[in-house]
Amino acid sequence: MLKATEQHTGESVIDTPLFNSALTAARLAEPYPELLAASSHLLAVGRRPS
């Protein structure tokens, strides 16, 4: 997700709310190795504030 965002926008996502959220999600999932097999089947949906 982070790489796709960087490629689409041409901007780095380091130290952004998106990066921090992705890092938090990864840390929350770390104790559950069974989630690794499901990672290719996950779909995320986001909304841009209007």
Backbone as ProteinMPNN parsed JSONL, in Angstrom:
{"seq_chain_A": "MLKATEQHTGESVIDTPLFNSALTAARLAEPYPELLAASSHLLAVGRRPS", "coords_chain_A": {"N_chain_A": [[0.829, -1.185, 0.0], [1.895, 1.242, 0.837], [4.015, 1.578, -0.976], [2.618, 1.656, -3.404], [1.192, 4.016, -3.047], [3.278, 5.882, -2.938], [4.293, 5.586, -5.547], [2.101, 6.385, -7.058], [1.619, 9.044, -6.241], [4.117, 10.176, -6.318], [5.452, 11.116, -4.171], [7.171, 10.845, -1.023], [6.127, 8.724, 1.654], [7.052, 8.592, 4.174], [6.997, 9.348, 7.608], [4.333, 10.252, 7.593], [0.783, 10.432, 8.306], [-0.384, 8.207, 7.054], [1.758, 6.381, 6.799], [2.37, 6.003, 9.516], [-0.023, 4.812, 10.377], [-0.006, 2.427, 8.881], [2.254, 1.217, 9.954], [1.448, 0.871, 12.62], [-0.68, -0.936, 12.218], [0.75, -3.143, 11.208], [2.292, -3.773, 13.435], [0.283, -4.52, 15.237], [-0.64, -6.828, 14.018], [1.527, -8.518, 14.073], [1.845, -10.498, 16.216], [0.293, -12.572, 15.273], [0.887, -14.991, 13.328], [-0.609, -16.434, 11.489], [-1.969, -14.588, 9.996], [-0.257, -13.81, 8.02], [-0.482, -15.544, 5.839], [-2.935, -14.761, 4.905], [-2.55, -12.253, 3.94], [-2.344, -11.645, 1.194], [-4.911, -11.626, 0.447], [-6.268, -9.532, 1.466], [-8.221, -6.582, 1.416], [-8.284, -3.153, 1.254], [-10.165, -0.256, 1.98], [-10.491, 3.135, 1.527], [-11.347, 6.537, 2.37], [-11.274, 9.773, 1.11], [-11.068, 12.806, 2.842], [-13.614, 15.234, 2.463]], "CA_chain_A": [[0.0, 0.0, 0.0], [2.751, 2.425, 0.909], [4.75, 1.711, -2.232], [1.671, 2.089, -4.428], [0.902, 5.429, -2.791], [4.444, 6.656, -3.368], [4.377, 5.559, -7.005], [0.979, 7.152, -7.616], [1.737, 10.475, -5.943], [5.478, 10.654, -6.544], [5.949, 11.698, -2.921], [7.485, 9.905, 0.043], [5.107, 8.634, 2.703], [7.736, 8.517, 5.463], [6.552, 10.326, 8.608], [2.99, 10.754, 7.308], [-0.231, 9.654, 9.026], [-0.565, 6.923, 6.372], [2.885, 5.531, 7.2], [2.203, 5.659, 10.927], [-1.141, 3.876, 10.476], [0.44, 1.138, 8.352], [3.188, 0.671, 10.935], [0.631, 0.427, 13.751], [-1.395, -2.145, 11.799], [1.732, -4.227, 11.137], [2.657, -4.152, 14.811], [-0.858, -5.217, 15.832], [-0.78, -8.137, 13.372], [2.756, -9.293, 14.244], [1.728, -11.701, 17.063], [-0.602, -13.54, 14.646], [1.535, -15.428, 12.086], [-1.598, -16.945, 10.533], [-2.396, -13.485, 9.139], [0.676, -13.691, 6.906], [-1.052, -16.273, 4.708], [-4.127, -14.047, 4.438], [-2.21, -10.899, 3.524], [-2.594, -11.413, -0.227], [-6.351, -11.62, 0.227], [-6.845, -8.39, 2.16], [-8.612, -5.433, 0.604], [-8.497, -1.964, 2.079], [-10.966, 0.798, 1.374], [-10.304, 4.402, 2.23], [-12.094, 7.693, 1.887], [-10.574, 11.046, 1.217], [-11.941, 13.826, 3.434], [-14.109, 16.206, 1.468]], "C_chain_A": [[0.877, 1.255, 0.0], [3.492, 2.652, -0.396], [3.832, 2.197, -3.348], [1.333, 3.568, -4.272], [2.054, 6.301, -3.26], [4.544, 6.712, -4.888], [3.288, 6.414, -7.637], [1.154, 8.661, -7.422], [3.109, 11.046, -6.268], [6.101, 11.281, -5.314], [6.224, 10.605, -1.903], [6.379, 9.901, 1.094], [5.728, 8.531, 4.095], [7.268, 9.663, 6.357], [5.221, 10.996, 8.254], [1.994, 9.95, 8.141], [-0.473, 8.278, 8.385], [0.518, 5.937, 6.786], [2.718, 5.074, 8.64], [1.06, 4.667, 11.13], [-0.744, 2.489, 9.985], [1.387, 0.457, 9.333], [2.438, 0.149, 12.161], [-0.101, -0.868, 13.413], [-0.45, -3.34, 11.732], [2.126, -4.702, 12.528], [1.526, -4.907, 15.506], [-0.997, -6.63, 15.276], [0.405, -9.052, 13.644], [2.592, -10.54, 15.12], [0.881, -12.816, 16.436], [-0.026, -14.005, 13.31], [0.556, -15.977, 11.053], [-2.118, -15.846, 9.605], [-1.485, -13.313, 7.927], [0.127, -14.382, 5.663], [-2.252, -15.54, 4.119], [-3.789, -12.701, 3.813], [-2.479, -10.64, 2.043], [-4.078, -11.352, -0.549], [-7.041, -10.436, 0.909], [-7.143, -7.259, 1.176], [-8.882, -4.272, 1.548], [-9.296, -0.94, 1.297], [-10.765, 2.055, 2.202], [-11.159, 5.489, 1.61], [-11.267, 8.941, 2.1], [-11.533, 12.062, 1.834], [-12.375, 14.836, 2.38], [-14.128, 17.613, 1.997]], "O_chain_A": [[0.627, 2.202, -0.745], [3.589, 3.783, -0.872], [4.22, 3.05, -4.147], [1.204, 4.286, -5.264], [1.843, 7.332, -3.899], [4.844, 7.763, -5.454], [3.527, 7.089, -8.638], [0.872, 9.451, -8.323], [3.254, 12.252, -6.471], [7.158, 11.907, -5.399], [5.58, 9.556, -1.922], [5.775, 10.933, 1.387], [5.009, 8.397, 5.085], [7.159, 10.806, 5.912], [5.005, 12.165, 8.574], [2.342, 8.878, 8.636], [-0.734, 7.301, 9.088], [0.223, 4.781, 7.091], [2.902, 3.897, 8.95], [1.164, 3.773, 11.97], [-1.103, 1.486, 10.602], [1.32, -0.758, 9.516], [2.773, -0.915, 12.68], [-0.139, -1.792, 14.225], [-0.813, -4.438, 12.155], [2.274, -5.901, 12.762], [1.781, -5.83, 16.279], [-1.429, -7.534, 15.991], [0.291, -10.264, 13.458], [3.168, -11.574, 14.784], [0.766, -13.896, 17.015], [-0.402, -13.477, 12.264], [0.862, -15.985, 9.86], [-2.653, -16.146, 8.538], [-1.894, -12.736, 6.92], [0.256, -13.861, 4.555], [-2.546, -15.698, 2.934], [-4.659, -12.068, 3.213], [-2.812, -9.513, 1.674], [-4.461, -11.062, -1.682], [-8.269, -10.358, 0.922], [-6.394, -7.027, 0.228], [-9.623, -4.407, 2.522], [-9.115, -0.785, 0.089], [-10.86, 2.029, 3.429], [-11.628, 5.372, 0.478], [-10.645, 9.129, 3.145], [-12.681, 12.171, 1.404], [-11.591, 15.234, 1.518], [-14.518, 18.536, 1.282]]}, "name": "protein", "num_of_chains": 1, "seq": "MLKATEQHTGESVIDTPLFNSALTAARLAEPYPELLAASSHLLAVGRRPS"}
